[in-house]
């Protein structure tokens, strides 16, 4: 079997109405691409990526090749999943059989959300529970009171629910991180923290880790280097030293993911799979999770955020576990009607109002930022107070007022926030 061509289906796939504007503020795009790998046989393989289609130079190395050549490879997972889909269909076997022995029939999968207000975060927990989830990964940023958020989630979460906060280094250093994490320790629903500070601060990470009971998760599972390198892998060093209780396998190529799976199994350390996409990528993540020994922390794909999963039969959830599709290849069928409905030519680009970000601090003070991304970047640099008690960010949509227009214009002209005096 040879791949003869790759068809790129360029889509505009909206997020669900309740979160669409918030996701826009978080810079999450709605462009999406599904790839159909055509062959000289009857089989067609499916892949997908968030964003516009990959450039021809990325796709060209696949055309004219046998999809078997890309198994266990170092290519983009978005495209290699189509090769697993093809070979599995040709053999009449699920993709996990091409990755290793089956470890489970149901894979632990979780909900994903960006940082939101405590009230909206609690509402997301309730939505997740109503749809069969028992785990949630939430971004934590310096312009929301993460302790207040965790308490709000605790109030609505069932006893078996778990939340992991992903700080992406926003706690900055041990001095700032320690008091926040000690408060989170007292909230039972908090079961893990990802990158409370950046792991390049090895000694700071270790000092913090030694004093906090909440499991620490490292972003990254790379335990091998191609070609060979004199410098050992950071995750490998941390794994051997016991510097974390789990790690994220985030958009790794299949070869690296499976290598990490066995290395982490040898260290008895769990992995969280993070591969963003619709029901297609979610099927791939399930196939991968079925073959990885310790893929037991609830994985995330964010597929639940879209208005459509792009597959004919929805994935089955039961108390936080998703059934691994049993059909050949990825085990899912593309919904052709959905592809037509969300073709970028058929979907007008959304029109969002101009907005600016308002950080409300204790004492009624307000600091104005160009957008959420500027606030995140500058607060990590110590430009503003981080994780203050009761702090929260709101988005001021253009209301047509002269005050908004003046502030918005001034913020575009400066790299700094405007502090209300």
Rosetta blueprint (number, residue, H / E / L):
1 X L
2 X L
3 X E
4 X E
5 X E
6 X E
7 X E
8 X E
9 X E
10 X E
11 X E
12 X E
13 X L
14 X L
15 X E
16 X L
17 X H
18 X H
19 X H
20 X H
21 X H
22 X H
23 X H
24 X H
25 X H
26 X L
27 X L
28 X L
29 X L
30 X L
31 X E
32 X E
33 X E
34 X E
35 X E
36 X E
37 X E
38 X E
39 X E
40 X L
41 X L
42 X L
43 X L
44 X E
45 X E
46 X E
47 X E
48 X E
49 X E
50 X E
51 X L
52 X L
53 X L
54 X L
55 X L
56 X H
57 X H
58 X H
59 X H
60 X H
61 X H
62 X H
63 X L
64 X L
65 X L
66 X L
67 X H
68 X H
69 X H
70 X H
71 X L
72 X L
73 X L
74 X L
75 X L
76 X L
77 X H
78 X H
79 X H
80 X H
81 X H
82 X H
83 X H
84 X H
85 X H
86 X H
87 X H
88 X H
89 X H
90 X H
91 X H
92 X L
93 X L
94 X E
95 X H
96 X H
97 X H
98 X H
99 X L
100 X L
101 X L
102 X L
103 X L
104 X L
105 X L
106 X E
107 X E
108 X E
109 X E
110 X L
111 X E
112 X E
113 X E
114 X L
115 X L
116 X L
117 X L
118 X H
119 X H
120 X H
121 X H
122 X H
123 X H
124 X H
125 X H
126 X H
127 X H
128 X H
129 X H
130 X H
131 X L
132 X L
133 X L
134 X L
135 X E
136 X E
137 X E
138 X E
139 X E
140 X L
141 X L
142 X L
143 X L
144 X L
145 X L
146 X H
147 X H
148 X H
149 X H
150 X H
151 X H
152 X H
153 X H
154 X H
155 X H
156 X H
157 X L
158 X L
159 X L
160 X L
161 X L
162 X E
163 X E
164 X E
165 X E
166 X E
167 X L
168 X L
169 X L
170 X L
171 X L
172 X L
173 X L
174 X H
175 X H
176 X H
177 X H
178 X H
179 X H
180 X H
181 X H
182 X H
183 X H
184 X H
185 X L
186 X L
187 X L
188 X L
189 X L
190 X E
191 X E
192 X E
193 X E
194 X E
195 X L
196 X L
197 X L
198 X L
199 X L
200 X L
201 X L
202 X H
203 X H
204 X H
205 X H
206 X H
207 X H
208 X H
209 X H
210 X H
211 X H
212 X L
213 X L
214 X L
215 X L
216 X E
217 X E
218 X E
219 X E
220 X L
221 X L
222 X L
223 X L
224 X L
225 X L
226 X L
227 X L
228 X L
229 X L
230 X L
231 X L
232 X L
233 X L
234 X H
235 X H
236 X H
237 X H
238 X H
239 X H
240 X H
241 X H
242 X L
243 X L
244 X L
245 X L
246 X E
247 X E
248 X E
249 X E
250 X E
251 X L
252 X L
253 X L
254 X H
255 X H
256 X H
257 X H
258 X H
259 X H
260 X H
261 X H
262 X H
263 X H
264 X H
265 X H
266 X H
267 X L
268 X L
269 X L
270 X E
271 X E
272 X E
273 X E
274 X E
275 X L
276 X L
277 X L
278 X L
279 X H
280 X H
281 X H
282 X H
283 X H
284 X H
285 X H
286 X H
287 X H
288 X H
289 X H
290 X H
291 X H
292 X L
293 X L
294 X L
295 X L
296 X L
297 X E
298 X E
299 X E
300 X E
301 X L
302 X L
303 X H
304 X H
305 X H
306 X E
307 X L
308 X L
309 X L
310 X L
311 X E
312 X L
313 X L
314 X L
315 X L
316 X L
317 X E
318 X E
319 X L
320 X L
321 X E
322 X E
323 X E
324 X L
325 X L
326 X L
327 X L
328 X L
329 X E
330 X L
331 X L
332 X L
333 X L
334 X E
335 X L
336 X H
337 X H
338 X H
339 X H
340 X H
341 X H
342 X L
343 X E
344 X L
345 X L
346 X L
347 X L
348 X L
349 X L
350 X L
351 X L
352 X L
353 X L
354 X L
355 X E
356 X E
357 X E
358 X E
359 X E
360 X E
361 X E
362 X L
363 X L
364 X L
365 X E
366 X E
367 X E
368 X E
369 X E
370 X L
371 X L
372 X H
373 X H
374 X H
375 X H
376 X H
377 X H
378 X H
379 X H
380 X H
381 X L
382 X L
383 X L
384 X L
385 X L
386 X L
387 X L
388 X L
389 X L
390 X L
391 X L
392 X E
393 X E
394 X E
395 X E
396 X E
397 X E
398 X L
399 X L
400 X L
401 X L
402 X H
403 X H
404 X H
405 X H
406 X H
407 X H
408 X H
409 X H
410 X H
411 X H
412 X H
413 X L
414 X L
415 X L
416 X L
417 X L
418 X E
419 X E
420 X L
421 X L
